[in-house]
Amino acid sequence: MEGSSLRAVGWARTLPLNSEVKTARDWARAHLEARGWATAAPQTVDAVLLAVSELVTNAHRHAHSSAQLVMICDDQCLHVSVHDKSGDLPVPREGDTESLGGRGMLLVDAVADTWEVHSCPHGKSVSACFRVPDATTPDGDAAGPSRH
């Protein structure tokens, strides 16, 4: 649209294959706390951190790759993207009740407002979007559209 602009802020971090997922969560939490989300929307922070954990774990475990974690916040959404070097696309699947894993993308689907995957020449990026908390109610919960 002519005359309109988008304000956004972003952060990026490389997480080598030998790094712990906790490093990714702590890094993401620090940025969300700096934006005031820990107070304004703690449930959204929990959802973002769960998605970060699952996406970075998938990059490390299934792609056997470092994870490029990028968070971009605009006026509408926080976009959390993880790029890895595998071309294999994630598919949500029902977890086996006997298995400890296999539910990562189901969890991302449950906590994110939307998610998508993009193939690229050197792997893929999986992105999850979370609505930006625009106001809070007196009890501290984010106002606006409810999440899943």
N, C-alpha and C positions, 0 to 999 in steps of 0.2 A: 504494500500500500504506500502510495506516495505521501511523503511527509511524516510517516510514522517510523518509530525506531523501537528497537528492543533493547532493554537494559538487562544485562546478564553479568554474572560473576562466576568464575570457574576455578577449579583446582585440579591438579593431575599428580599422580604418584605411580611410580613403577614398583611393583612388588615381585621380586625375583622368586623363582620356584622354591627356593629354600627359606623364604620368609614365612612367618606365621600369619594366619588369617587375623589374629588379634591385632596385629600391626595395622591392617587395613581398617578394622573397626575403630580402633583408637584414633587413627588419622581422620576418618570420616566424622566421628563423634566430636572431635575438637572443632572442626569447621562448622558443624551444626550448632554446637554450643555458642560459638562466636557470633552466629546469626540470631541467637536468642530462641532457637527452636526447642532447646531442652526444657525451657519454662513454658513457652507458648504452645508447644505441640509434642509432649513427651511420647505419645503413642506413635506419632509419625516418625520420630527419631528412632524408636525401637524397630519400626517397620523398615526404615532405611538401613539400619545396621544389620538386620537379618538378611536383607537383600544383598548388601555388600559381602557379608560372610558367604552366602551361597554362591554368588557369582565369582568371587575370587577362589573359593574352594573348587568350583567347576573348572576354572582355568588351570589351576595347579594339578588337580587330580585327573581330570579327563583329557585335557589338552596337553598335559605335561609341559606347560609353558609358563613363562612369567605372565603376570597380569598387569595390564595398563589400566589403572582405575582413574576415571575422570568423573568429576561432579560439576555440573553446570546448573546454576540457579537463575531462572528468569522470573518475570512477574507472575507466571502461571504455575510452573513446575520446577521441581528439583529433578534433574536427569542424572541418573547414576549409570555409567557405562563401564563395562569391563571388556577390554580387547585381549584376545589370546591368539596364538599362532595356529590353531587348528581350524580346518574348514568344516569340521563336523558340527552341525547345528543342533542346539539343545531342543529336546522335545519333552514337555511335561508328561510324565507317565505315573501310573499308580505304583506306589512303592510296594514291594513285597513285604508282607508282615514279618517274614523271617529275616529280612535284610535291614542293616543299619543305615544304608544310604538309598539313593535313587529318588528322593523327594524334593530335591533342591528347586527345580523349576516350578513344581507345584506350590512350594512355599512362596517363591517370588510372585507367582501369579496371584496368590491369596493376599499378599500384603501390598503390592504395588497397584496404583491406579491403572496403569497400562505397562506393558513390556513388549519389546520387539527385538529381533535379531537381524543383523545385516552382515552378509558375506562381503569380504573384501579380498584383494589379491593376496594378502599375507595373513589370512585367518578370518576372524569374525569379531563383531562387537555385539554384546548383549546389553540392552539398555532397559532400565526400569524408570518409570516416571511417578513422582509423588507430588500431589497438589501442595502448593505453598500455603502454609497457614497464614491467612491474611488478617485475622483478628482472633481474639480469645474471648471466651465467656468468663464470667466472674470466677468459675471454678477452675479456670486454667485450661480447659479443653479448647481445641481449635474450633472456631465457628465455621459455618459454611457447609458445603456438601459433605455428607457423611461418607466415610470410607467403607469398604466391603464389610 
